[in-house]
Amino acid sequence: MDQLTDNSKAADIAMSSPLNGDGDAPVKRAIEVGFPIVEINRLAIPERNSFKPIYQMHKWFARRASCVFRAILLGTFKPAIQPDGTPTDLMEEFYKDHSNDPDTNDKVILDPFMGGGTTVVEALRLGCRVIGIDLNPVAWFIVKTETEPVELDALKAAFDRLATRPVAWNDGRQLKDTLLNLYKTEITDGIAADVIYTFWVKSAICTDPNCKREVPLFTDYIITQNAPKIRYHRDATCPGCRKTFDWEVELASLIAEPALMVNSPRGSGGEGRPTSVWSYAPEPPKPRSRRDLWQTDVPCPHCQQIIRMRVPSATKQKKAVALAVLFCPSCEAVWQWRGPLPEGEVACPICRHCYDLKKGSVPQKGKFQCSCGQKDDIIASVRTLAQDQRLPIRPYAVQAYLPPAPDDENDGRQTSFFEDGDAERLHEKHQPNDLNSRDVISAAGLRIPENGKFFRRFTVSDMRRLQQTEAVWAECKENLPYPRSTIPEGYNTNQMLKHNYRTWAEMFASRQLLALSTLLQKIMAEEDLTLKEMLLCAFSATLNNSNMFSRYHRFTYREGKIEGVFARHDFQPKITACESNVWGIVHGYGAFLQFDKAARRETRIFWFRLGRSLLKECGRNSHGPDISRHYRPPVCGQRELRRTCGLLSRLAPARAQRTLSAFRSRIHTESGGDRRKLSSQEKQEKFLC
């Protein structure tokens, strides 16, 4: 109900009740008789956590739930009593197609304060004619691109043209390769991985005149935490010492260096296995012949011997393993702790320095403490600098990605914006290395996690690459478009001015300025105005995360993500910043690729219709009520289908299995008599037929 109380725009779209057919008395509208507050609130709560794709094209403040506006519009247009004398059920009308409904078609809706355009979009969905007004030009541009008709093939072609445009300062190389090469980290000789995030930290200058030391402003030394689920064989028995242990066949790790992996003396076995001993060994490929034994070498954690073990036939189980990536303030190593984080001090595996990982140099908000004992305000350190100087900032860690081998890659990942199928997905893999890169990395003693993502320290080679980028920017910036205007005084900008930010360009690192200005220059070369505005909308959304006012928000039991400058409603300078890959790769958030979700909208609608059809079919077969209204709009494709299957088994278990099997057969098999897996387009065609 909280979602409904905030929607003061209901008055903006309310219409006077039209006269009846004889022109005598006004017809009562459904919203005047009643409104399904409870039912709409059930839809509004999950929608606030995952907006529809059209509203994800660009950030806007305080977006309202679209289901609320759809219900208000329908209640305004629909009569309270149907021609057959029955009262209008708004929830029944809610899920209908109103594109040819005379009650909504060609009605005019005026929203004089449209903001992010929820009223405009939902009215267009009902076939209305819409007038939207807003004083903010950014709001006008966002809503215009949200509702602009565009051919997806033409948009994809414009994106391909953008990716292949030559870059003058990089010897005419393509834009995509140029921007991706700005974010690389060298793993070993000749092998480089893509950088997802780069982590930066500011340093305050000690205000003690006898010290003047730079103090890195860490609130703690925890970079990230996660609890990935891995598969394992429970209670595997060593043939030598006859003791049991958990044989983990998937690597539980967030880093790649085994020497930097430290295990907690208690609780490192994972969720539900706090006292169990474990060992890791990848499961070998299953032999084709039954005569061959399915076995491999496994290190026993008890007797420390390498034993030859047969792969158990029992189904592998899953468990969550708590992991934390930590930073050493002494040697600046990035290392991993497996298990629950201890209270008190930990020892760095490299330099053996003992420190409290939860106590950094920032004891409380706005203050810092130097090792000499001096404690002062951070802003006091800023005031000791010249007006054109800011606190020094440097990178200390990166999160990188190395694509898995083609045979081992999980095909169930989220595709990028304009990927259409398996062929294009393979093409989108940048392939920073040759196909034997994993063998070379294994020979170097590194272990890359199965998903290809890992954290590591910011190395000397990384710093050399960054300095080269800064030199290129200093040489080419006069020929590139970047913000040169000064920051005006204001309520939300005074905090920036206090920290000696004078121009908008100072919000960005040199590498970000080089990448963003080059990207903008190539977008402006697009001749078609509509397609150019679509690309500019994605570029504008990228700016929210591609700046040094963004930070990395970590979670305890799942992967963290970057939060942009507008996660708060002000311009707060960050003491620890997070820089994202401007062009973007398969993983990560906040890049240019991740914001243009319009190309995947039809796929999401398809899976939504599939899920609702499953529920309707199961509701009819079980002779119960229609349970389709309980279905929530999907977040992603096949994951939502699995979620729908779980909902089916709970709401209508009697017929769920038979209905699910029929739909699976309808989608995944019988393509011309063969057993091959269907493409996304074929799935849609077969289902819609």
N, C-alpha and C positions, 0 to 999 in steps of 0.2 A: 504493500500500500504506500510505502514511502516513495515509490517511483511515480505514483499518481499525484501525490500532493505537490510535487515539484513542477508539474506541467501547467503553468499558468497560461501557456499558449492555447489552451482549450477554448478560451474566450475569443481568440483571434480567428478560429476556424468555425465558430458557431454561426449557423445560418438561421435566418427567420423561417419559420415553418411555412411552406408554400400552401396555397389554397388547394382544396380538393377539385375534383373534375368539374363540379358545377360552379366553382368560384365563390362559394358561400363561406364556409368555415375553414380555418387552417387545419391541416393534417398534423396530428401529433407525431412527433419523431420518437424513435426508440430510445434516444438518450434522455428524453424528458420523462420516460416511464421508469427506466432502470438502467443500470450499468454493471457489467460483470466484473466487479473490482477484484474479487478473490481469484477468479480464473486468469485475468490479465496480469495480476501480480505474480502468479506462478510462472508466467512466461517472461515477465520483465526481469526477474532476478537472474536467471541464467543468461539472458541476452545481454545484461550489463557486463558479464564476464567475457562474452565473445560476440562482438557486434557482427552484423552481416558484412560480407565482403565489400559492398559498395561504401560502407562507412569506414572501412579500414584503409581506404585510399589515401587519406590524409588525416592528421591529428586535428581535432577541434575540441575545445573545452566544454565540459559538461554536456556531452551528447545525451539525449533522452532515448529511452527505449522505443524502438519503432513500433512494437506491438501496441503500445499505449495510444499512439497517434492513429494507427490503423483502426483501432476499436472506436476512438472518438469520431473519426471521419465516417465510419459505417453507421454509428449511432446517430449521427447528424443527418445522414442521407436517407436511411431506411425508415419507413413508417413504423409506428408502434404496432399496428395491426395489419396483417397481410390481407390481400383481397379475399382469401377464403375464410377470414374471421379468426385465424390463429395468431397469437402474439409472435412477434419477431424474436428469434433467438440469435443474439449477436455473436455468440461463440460458434454457432453453426454457419453464420455468414462469414465469420472471420477466415475460415479455411477455403472458401469458395473462390473461383476465378471470376473477377468482376470486370474483366476487360471489355465485355459486351453488355454490361449491366446498365439499363436505362436510368436507374436511380443514381448512378455515379458518373456515367459518361458525359463529358462536355460540361460538367459543373465547374464553376470557377472558384478557386481557392486563393485567397490573398494572405500571405504571411509577411507583414511589414518588418519583422525582426527575425529573419530566417536562420541566422547563425550557421550551424552545420548542415541545415537543410533537411532535417528529418520530416518535417511537415511536407515539404516539396516532394521528396522522393516517395513517401507513402501515398500522397495524393495522385502522383503520376501512375503508381502501381494500380490504382483504382480507375484509371482512365479519365481523371479530371484534367482540366486546364488550370495551370498554376501561374501565379505571379509572386515572385519572391523578392524582397527588398532587404538590404542590410547596409549600414554605414561603413562597415569594415570591408575594404577591397579584398582582403584575403578570404573572408567568408564568401564573398560573391564569386571569387575565382574557384574555390573548392566546390561549391554547389554547381557551378557551371560545368566543371569537368566531370562531376559525379553523374550528371544527367545528360551530358552531351552524347548524342547517338554516334557510334563509331563502329566500324567493321573491325572485328578482332583480327582478321587476316591482314588488314591494312596496318593495324597497330603493331602486329608482330613484324611486319615488313619494315616499319619505321624503326623499330627497336634493332632489327638486324642491320639496317643502314647505319644507325648510330654506333653500334658495336664495331663496325668495320671502317669507320672514318679514320683517315690517317692523322697522326699527331705530329706536328712540325718539330717540336722540341725533342722528340724521340725518334728522329731519323725516318719519319713517315710510317712508323709501325701503327697497327690498329689500336683504336681506343681501348677496347676491352683488354687486350694483352698489356697495354701500357699501364692501365690502372691496377690490374692484378699484380704486375711486377713490382709495384710500389709497396706491396704488402707481402713480402716473402721472408722466410727465415731459413737459414742453412742448417739442415739436420746433421749431415755429414758431408764429406767431400763429394761435390757434384750433385747432391740431392737437396732440394729446397721444398719446404711446405708452405702452404698458404696461411697467412696470418688472419685469424678471425677477429681477435681483440688484442689491443696493446694497452697495457696498464701503466699509468703515469702517477707520480707522486710529487707534490710540491714540497719545498724545503723552506723553513723559516730561518732567518738570520738571528742568531742569539743576540739579545739586546745588551748583554754584558760587554762593556767596552774592552775587557781583557780577553774575551773569548771569540766572538764573531764567527762561531762555527755554524755551518749549515745543518739544520735539524730536519730530517725527513718527517713529514707530518702523517704518521700512521696512527690511526686509532687502535688498531690491533694488527697482528701479522698473519691473519687468515685471509688468503686470496679468494678461495671458494670452498664450498662444501657440497657434497652430493652423496646419494646412496643408490648407486646403480644396482639393478637386479641382474644376477648372473646365474648360469646353469651349472649344476654340480651333481656328482654321484655321491650319495650319502653313504657313510660308513664303508668306504673301500678298505680292504684288508691287505696289509703288507705281507707278502709271502715269506719275508725274512724274519721280522720281529713279531709278526702276527698281531700287530696293533692296528686299530682303525683310525681313519681320518677322512675328511671331506676332500674328494678329488674334484677340483674346480676346473672345468673345461673352457671357461671364458675368463678373460683377464679382468680383474677388478682393479682398475687403475685410472688415474687422471693425468699421469705423467708417463714419460717414456724411458727414464733411466732407472734400472733396477737398483743401483747403488743408493738412490735417493728415496727408496720406499722403506718406510719404517712401520713396523707393526706394533700395535698396542699389546702389552703383556696379557691383557684380558679383554675379551670382547671383540677380537679381530675376526672371529669366525663368521660373523654376519648375524642378521636378524633371526632369532629363534635358535641360534647355535653359538651362544656366548662362550661356552667352554670347549668347543670342538677345535681340534687341530686340523689344519688344511694344507693343501699343496696344489700348485697350478701346473697343468700340462695340457696343451691343446689336444683335442680329440682328433685322431687321424681320419682320413677319408675311409669310408666303409669299403671293404674289398668287394670286387665284382663277383668273385667266385666264393662259394660257400666253403670250399676246402681251405682257403686262406684264413688264418687267424686274424681277428680284428683286435690288435694289441699295440701298445706303445710304451715308451719309457716314461716313468713317473718318479720324481724324487720323493722319497719317504721323509716326512717331517720328523719322524721319531729316530730312526737309525741313520738318517742322512745318507742313505744309499740310493743309487739309481736302480730301480726295479722294473722288470718287464711285467706289465699288467695287461690283462685282457679287458676290453671295454665291456662293462656290465650291460646286460640286455634290458635291465629295468629302466623305466622312464626317468629321465633326468629331472631333478627338482630345481626350484628357483629360490633364491634368497637375496635380500638386500644387504649390501655391505656399505657401512659408513666410511666415507673417505673425506679427507681435508687436504687442501694444498696450502702449504705454509711458506712464509718468507723469512729468511734469516737476516736480521739487521746487521750482523757482523760481516759475513762473507757474501751476502746477497744471493745465497742459493735458494732455489725454488724446489721444495721437497714435499713428500707426501706422508701423511699419517693415516694409517688404516685402523679403524676402530673408534670408539668414543673418545672425544678430546679430553685430555687429563686436566685436572685442576692443578695449577702451579706451573712449574718450569718444565721445558722440554729441551733436549740436546740436539743441535744440528748434526746431521750425519756426516757433514764435510769438515767443519772446523771445530766440532764438539763444543761450540758456544752454548751455554745454558741461558735460557731467557723465558719469560712469561709471555706466551703467544697472545694473550688477551689484554696485555697492557702495553700500549704503544707510547709514542712521545706526545700524544694528545690526551691528557688525563681527563679533560672535560671539554665541552663544546666551546670553541673560540679561543682556547688556550693551548700552549705548548710548553714542554719542559725539556731543557737541554741537559746533556750528560754532566755538565759542570754544576748543575743544581739550580740554574736560573729558570724561573717560571714566569711567563708573561703572556699577554694577549697576542694572538696572531696579527691582529690589525696594528699593534704597536711595532711589530717587526716590519710591516708594510710601510709605516710612516718614516722609518729610517732610510728608505730608499728614495732615489730621485723620482720626480713626477713621471718620467717616461720609462721607469723600470718596474717590473713586477717580481713576485717571488719566483725564484728559479724552479723549474720543473724538469723532470727527467723520467724516461721509461725504466721499468724494473722487471717486467714480466710480459709474456705473450701467451695467448692461446692459439694454437696452430692446428691445421687440418691436413692430413695426408690421405688421399683417396685410397680406399682398400683395393686389393687386386680385383679384376673384373669378375672372377669366378666366385669371390667371397662377398661381393658387395650386396648389401641388403636392398632388394628392389622395393621394399615397402616404405622407403623414405618419402618425405614430401618433395614433390618436384618443384623446380624454380618456376618463375613466372610464365615464361613462354615455352616451356617444354611440352611437347605433344606426345611423345611416346618413347619407347626404349631406344630407338636410334638417336633421337635428339638428346636423350638423357646421357648417352655415352658421349655424344659430341660436346655436351656442356661440361663434362669433366675436363678440367683444365689440363690434367695429366702433367703436373710439374716435373715428373720423373719418368724414367722408362719403366717397362712392365716388371723388371727385376729389382726395382727399388726396395721392396720389402725384404728380399734376400740380402741385399747389401746392408740394410739397416739392422737385420738380425745378426749379420756377421760383425757389425760394430758393437754388439751387445745391447741394443735398444729394443724395447718392447712397445710397439704402438698399439693402443687399445683398439678393439674391434670396430668402433665407430669412427676411427681415424682422428679423433680430437684429443689433444693433450696440451698441458701447460709446461712451460719452460722459462728459464731466466732470459733476460734480454742480454744477448751476448755481444762480444766485441764486433763480430761481423755484422750483427744487426745495427749497432751504432754506426759503423762505417757506411752501411747502406742508407741510414737515416741522414747522415751528414751530406752524402752525395745528393739526396733529394732536396735538402735545404739549399744547397748550392745551385741546383737547377732552378728552384723557385726564385731565388734572389736574382738570377740572370734573366728569367723569362716573365716575371710577373707584370712588367709594364705592357706586355702584349696580350694579357689574359684578363677576363672580366672578374673582378673581385670587389668586395665592398670597401670603399675608400672614405665613406662618410663617418663623421664623429658621432659618439654616443651622446644623445641629449640628456639633460637633467630631468629626472622624473622620480616618481615614487618607487618604481620597480628597477630603475637603472642607477639610482644613487649608490647602491651596494657595489655595483661594478666600478663606479667612479672612485669609491673609497679604496679599492684594490688596484688602482692605477690603470684600469682599462679605459682607453681613450677613443679607440676606433672599433668598429664592429669586426674588422679583420683580426683583431687581437684575441677574439674568442676561439680562433682556430689555430691548430698547429700548422707548420709550414707544409708538411706532407698533405694535410687535409686541404689547404688552400690550393696546392698544385693540382690535386685530383679533382676537387669540386669545380674550380675555374675552368679546367680543361673539359670536364664533362658538360658544363653549362655552355661553353663555346661551341661544342659539337651539337648540342641540342638546338641551339639557335640557328644552325645551318639547315634544319628541316624546313622544307618548302611548304608543306601542308599545314595550315594554321591549326586545325583541330588536332592533328596528331602531335604537333609541337606543344600545344597546351597540355595534352595528356602526359607527355614526357616531362614537361615543366612541373606538373602537379607531383609526379613521383620524385623529381629533384627537390622540390620544396619540402616534401615529407622527409626526405633524406637528411636535410639540414637539422632537423630536430635531434638526430642522434650523432651526426658527424660534426662534432664540435668538442671543445675541451671543457664544456660545462656538463657533459654527460658523465654518468657514473655507472659502475657495475653493481647491480643489485644481486646479492647472493642469497641463496636459500639453504636450508639445512638438509633437506631430503630430495632435492631436485636441482637441475642445472640452473645456474643464474642467467641473467640477461641484462642487456644494457638499458638504462633509463635515460631518456633524452632531457634536454634542457627544460622542456615544458612539462616534465613530470611534476614540477612545482610551478606555481603561478608567479614566478619571479625569476630574476637572473642571479642565482646564487653561485658565486665562484666555488668550485670544488677543490678540496685539498688532495683528493685522489680522483683522477679522471680516467675515463675509458675511451679509447679510440677504436672505432669499428672500421672494417674494410669498406671503403667507399663504394666500390663496384658491387661487391658481394659474391659469396660462393654458396655452396649447398647449405652450409650451416651458418649460424649467427643471426643477428637481428639488427635492423636499423640501416641496412645497406640499400642502395638504389634498386636492386632487383626485388627486394622483399616488399616493396610498397605498391607496385602496380598489380593488384589482385583481380582486376577486371577480367583478365583472360581465363581465370579459373572459376568464374561465377557460374557458368552454365554447368560445369561438372558438379559443383556443390548442389545446385538445384536438382540435378539428376539423382544424386544420392539421397537428398531429402525426399523426393517423390518415391524412391525405392523403399526407404524406411517406412513411410506412411502407408504405402501399399501393403507391405508386410504386415503391419499392425492391423489394418482394416481387414485383410484376408483372414488373419488369425482371429480377430474379434468375431467375424461372421461364423467361422467354422466351429468356434467353441460355444456358440449359442449364447454369447454374453453381450454386454454393451460394446459399442464402438470405442476402442481404446486408442484410436489414432490421435486424439487430441492430447494425449499424454506425451506424444513424441516431441522432443526438443529439436529445433533446427540444428543441423550438423556443424561440427567444427572442421572436420576433414572427411575424406572419402571412406575408405574401407574400414578405418578405425570406428567410424560411426556406425557402419553396418554391423560390426561385431557388438557394439554397445546396444544396438537395436535388438540383436538376437538375444542378448541377455535380458532385455526388458520383456521380450516375448515369452521367454521361459518362466518369468516370474508372474506375469499378468494372465497368461493363458497357457499353462503347461500341457494341457490335454492335447492340443492340436499344434503346438508350437513347432515340434520337431518335424512333423510332416509338411507343414507350410514352408518352413525354412529349407528343407531339402528340395522342395519343388522349385523355390526361387533360386537356389544355388544351381540347380541343374539348368534352369532357364538362362542364367547369366554366364556360367563358366564352361559349359560343354556344348556339344553338338554344333560345331561350326563347320558345315559342309561335310559332316561325317567323320572329321578327325578329332583328336583329343587335345589340340593345342590350346594354349591360353589366349583368350580374346583380348584385343586391344580395347582401350577406353571407348573409342568411337563405336566399335562393334558391340560392346556391351550396351551402350545407349540405344543403338538401333534395334537390337534384339529385344530389349526390354520395352521400348516404346511401341514396337510392333505388337 
